[in-house]
Every structure is written in C-alpha cells, then in structure tokens.
Amino acid sequence: MNLEYRLPNGQKVKFLDDQKTYLGNQLESELGGERCFGIVADMDFIMTCTYEKDGTDPELLLYKKR
C-alpha cells in the first residue's frame, strides 16, 4: 500500500514508512471496473485511497492524523 500519490502541485510522495507495521485492508469497488479501495492505519493516522489493479493510478482520498 505504500504507493506514490500525486499531490495537487504535481509532486509525488509516499506517506508510509517501509520499516513500520500497519493495519490495513483492500476492498473491491461495487461500482464495477478495476478500482479497489485501500484503508491503512496505525495509532497516529488513518489513510483511505483508491487505485487500479496492481496498485496503478493511485488516488489519495483521506489522510487524517490523530
């Protein structure tokens, strides 16, 4: 889930630390198509995103710090 997300200014960033452990889940969209929803969290934040199969074309929906 540590995908690169494009910010409004065009910059690509990763929000997760590859050395940490997170709680997460992936849900397939009921709207059809190949998009999935990802939810990831730890004690400090929750993040929700959507992406195509194999993690392509990721879009950050929510990143909320505690």
C-alpha positions in Angstrom: 0.0 0.0 0.0 3.0 2.3 0.2 2.2 3.8 -3.2 3.3 7.2 -4.6 0.4 9.6 -4.7 0.4 12.8 -6.8 -0.3 16.0 -4.9 -2.2 19.0 -6.4 1.2 20.6 -7.1 2.3 17.6 -9.2 4.8 16.3 -6.7 4.7 12.5 -6.0 5.0 11.4 -2.3 4.8 8.2 -0.2 3.1 8.5 3.2 4.1 5.2 4.8 7.4 4.1 6.3 8.5 0.8 4.8 10.0 -0.2 8.2 6.7 0.1 10.2 3.8 -2.3 10.5 0.3 -1.0 9.8 -3.3 -2.3 9.9 -5.0 -2.3 6.6 -7.5 -3.8 4.2 -8.3 -3.8 0.5 -11.9 -3.7 -0.8 -13.0 -4.2 -4.4 -15.4 -1.5 -5.7 -19.0 -2.5 -6.0 -19.4 0.2 -8.8 -17.6 -2.1 -11.3 -14.4 -1.6 -13.1 -10.9 -2.5 -11.8 -10.7 0.1 -8.9 -10.0 -1.0 -5.3 -10.2 0.9 -2.1 -7.4 0.7 0.4 -7.6 1.5 4.1 -4.4 1.7 6.3 -4.0 3.0 9.8 -1.7 3.0 12.9 -2.1 4.7 16.2 -1.3 8.1 14.6 -3.3 8.3 11.4 -5.9 6.7 9.0 -5.5 6.8 5.3 -8.0 5.9 2.6 -7.1 5.6 -1.1 -8.3 4.1 -4.4 -6.2 2.5 -7.1 -6.4 0.3 -10.2 -5.4 -3.4 -10.2 -1.8 -4.0 -9.1 -1.6 -0.5 -7.5 -1.5 1.6 -10.6 -3.0 5.1 -10.8 -3.4 5.6 -7.0 -5.5 8.5 -5.7 -5.4 9.6 -2.1 -8.9 10.1 -0.7 -8.2 10.8 3.0 -5.2 11.2 5.3 -6.1 12.2 8.8 -3.8 12.5 11.7 -5.0 11.8 15.2 
